[in-house]
């Protein structure tokens, strides 16, 4: 199912046209166009949110040169939350039309390496664990946020 997901860019002030599609396998996406990841991390019955430059959001970041999106997923989760990925589940992607790029999105079971101290890039200043009933208070992406929450809760139910 495709969900339109448009917004005004904070940096350029221009309208960004995109869509979210829920899929559970990224093998058919053009790998060279996957530029970032987004991880809905879950530990001990709660979701992990990070305060990234004053905005609460899920863990997210860019795929570096020579890195797969799965490698970026593991690296970004460690850098931004000091957590280890135990298992990841592809749930969908965001395609930004004007830029012709993809962001893969995952639900991840994680556990802490230890307490969160600092993001090496300096963007994330703190993390917070939230209950699922607060998910939409943090992820304000309209219909796609509702769909992503639904997908995450379905996976949690299946693995329990």
Buried (B, 14 or more C-beta within 10 A) or exposed (E): EEBEBEEEEEEEEEEBBBBBBBBEEBEEBEEEEBBBBBBBBBBEEBBBBBBBEEEBBBBBBEBEEEBBBBEBBBBBBBBBBBBBBEEBBBBBBBBBEEEEBBBBBBBBBBEBEEEBEEBEEEBBEEBBBBEBEBBBEBBEBBEBBBBBBEBBBEBBEEEE
